[in-house]
Amino acid sequence: MKMKIKNKNINRGAALVSLFFTVLFFILISRFMYIQLNGEVDGQVLAAIAEEKYSEKRIIEARRGSIFDRNGLSIAQDTSAYTVVAILDESLTVQEDKPRHVIDPLDSAKKLAPLLNMEVAEVEEILTKDKKQVEFGSNGRDISHSLKQKIEDLELPGIAFIRDYKRYYPSGTFASNVVGYAQKVYDEEDPTKVELIGQLGLEKSLDSYLKEKDGFMTYKSDKKGFRLPDAKEQITAPENGNDIYLTIDQKIQTFLEDAMNNVIEEYEPEKIIGIVADPKTGEILAMGTRPSFDPNIRNISNYLNDAISYRFEPGSTMKIFTLAAAIEEGVYNGDDRFHSGSYPIKGGKPIQDHNKVGWGTISFLEGVQRSSNVGFAILANEKLGTDRLEQYLGRFGLTEPTGIELEGEVNSTINFKWERDKISTAFGQGSAITPIQQIQAATAIANNGKMMQPYVIDQIVDHDTNEVIEDHEPVIKGNPISEKTAQSVLEILRTVVSPTENGTGKLYNIEGYEVAGKTGTAQIPDPEGGYLTGHGNNIFSFLGMAPKDNPRLIVYIAVQQPKLKGFEVSGAEPVSKIFNPVMKNSLQYLNIEPEEQKETEQAKVDKLGFELSGFEDESVNKVTDRLVEKSIVPVVLGNGTQVIQQLPNEGVFALPGDKVFLKTSGDVSMPDMTGWSFRDLNRYSNLSKVILEVEGNGYVTTQSIKPGTILKEKDLLKVKLSPPYNNTTEEEEKVEDSKKESE
């Protein structure tokens, strides 16, 4: 009887177990069918999860657009750099005799710290963190190839490098407040996320054009990340940033930078502002200020571009435009006479000449030459009328910003409320304007009455297709005066500079060139009221145009509060030490010869070289023969028989010894670049498509690719430049290199 009850219980339990597994089976089948039909689990798409798990993505880096001068010389570019990392994970070391992690933090710190410009304790603290891998902050980022080599020579276990790139400015302090700078911005939450962003100048205002967009490549992989056999790649191409071509000319900008440096060293002024423009087009050929900075190290003390952001009472350079208005209105007669010295103002302080006593009764022409405030007060108040003068301020563009494509331009402050301010504005006191407004107004004087808008961007070009995205053309802003008036003003301003008895601008006379211009001495407001006093407490300036008969250049220089050594030294001295070499060197660079040295066209060609024609589709042999005849050095890329591309381009004037690069079809072999300039390297790189990495300044001394090697597109070429006539010893060079790398 008991046996029957036991069997009955067993059967019942088996039935319950069977029922349980049957229900579970149907639940699983139902769940499986649901997943098959919907492809989701808890709202997540399984296909997407699988794609993410078994797909690998590799970033294809794009490069930020470059900034070039008008001739294609690089001003800002991306260049290779490295980030130092330390591996602290002991598990990565498989063989004890070949450690792959940092084994002695203190010893490594002592050796690394001097090279990274860090304290030993600071480096040791980083190397003892409880992490698998660490970096060294900004000191370990963007290091050069030479510093990387020095660290590698230490043979420190666990010290490795990540290849990267950085923004590089080959010319250092060079139109820095115009170009600005870009730097990497790291994500605070994820330091691996980094973006190169413009922070100042054109790098900031044109960031949307210069900005790159990385591409990527995806492929199928196993769960360990290894690529599956025959896995197809899906590539999204990178989008490089657009290239910017400026109107700035590297040669003329260098003339300006060098001259400003010399005056900074000798006179230690508070500020310098320099602008060189082409009056026929409005193109800015050079623009510089002091203080300035090197965008590679960003030693910035002034974030403003004073050429467009600093308005001040201009002083007597303003008389140029008052004179032009009076001539245009027919109220100026140079032979008319007036009594100089003082001019009474009803209900106000009288206007005085700069020497307080004047020169007796003189002609208005002599008044211009001597820069008589009284003479211009009479012109403005009695002959022209201040209401009419105000109209001409507007016609000359002095009442609104010029619209130059630079961030931070400010407008003038024209004070026409009080009678004295109205009259004082005629000779540059009472109202404040910017240097760039004066440049724009002066184009009307130098360009037959047509006033040109200043601009600094020539073209924006797609880096990958060479398609021109924006092409900036000259813009006529107005016609404030006639051609006849413009010529009359130039003739009168020439007498200010020519070495006559009365001219205040004799220091700016350049032998062989007829310079027309006007000096300026601006007062500086005192924060406590009134104006600063004392010898040198002014802004001294000169606005000059040359050659007088057909001005090709306008140069404006202003120097604020130079330290003048003795009362016999005038404020014009430091200004002339910038203006004169800049104007003279620039005119000669543009092949505008001194009057007494003009030669026949053929003599000039035989002596100086010749203007390049277009060589495309011509025979390489014939082109090279013609170049050699003119003492030009042809550099042929490829082994084809016909020229397909050239640099410099057609129309550029080549001098004896210059290199002309001729690209043909076929393999391109590496030449011996010893002695090449940075400009030559850039041109070769543009035609050969090699990636250029430059260290130092001067001329090529070493190159990473041996001469004769067949090149492939995007090969990395590393070159070292050194100044000529370097007499330093090898030991001194090592010390100097160490200092530079530390900086």
Secondary structure, DSSP 8 states (H G I E B T S, - for coil): -HHHHHHHHHHHHHHHHHHHHHHHHHHHHHHHHHHHHH-EETTEEHHHHHHHHSEEEEEE------EE-TTS-EEEEEEEEEEEEEE--GGG--STTS--S-S-HHHHHHHHHHHHT--HHHHHHHHTSSSSEEE-GGGGSSB-HHHHHHHHHT--TTEEEEEEEEEE-TTSSSSHHHH-EEEEEE-SS-TT-EEEEEEEHHHHHTHHHH--B-EEEEEEB-TTS-B-TT---EEE--B---EEEES--HHHHHHHHHHHHHHHHHH--SEEEEEEE-TTT-BEEEEEEES---TTTT--S--S-HHHH--B--GGGGHHHHHHHHHHTT---TT-EEE-SEEEETTEEEEE-TTSS--SEEEHHHHHHTT-HHHHHHIIIIII-HHHHHHHHHHTTTTS----SSTT----B---SSHHHHHHHTTT-SSBB-HHHHHHHHHHHHTTT-EE--B-EEEEE-TTT--EEEE----EEE--S-HHHHHHHHHHHHHHHSS-SS-TTGGG-BTTB--EEEEEEEE-B-TTSSB--STT-EEEEEEEEESTTS--EEEEEEEES---SSTTS-THHHHHHHHHHHHHHHHHHTT---GGG---HHHHHHHH-EE----TTSBHHHHHHHHHHTT-EEEEESS-SB--EEES-TT-EE-TT-EEEEE-SS--B----TT-BHHHHHHHHHHH--EEEEEESSEEEEESS-TT-B--TT-EEEEEEE-SS----HHHHHHHHHHHHH-
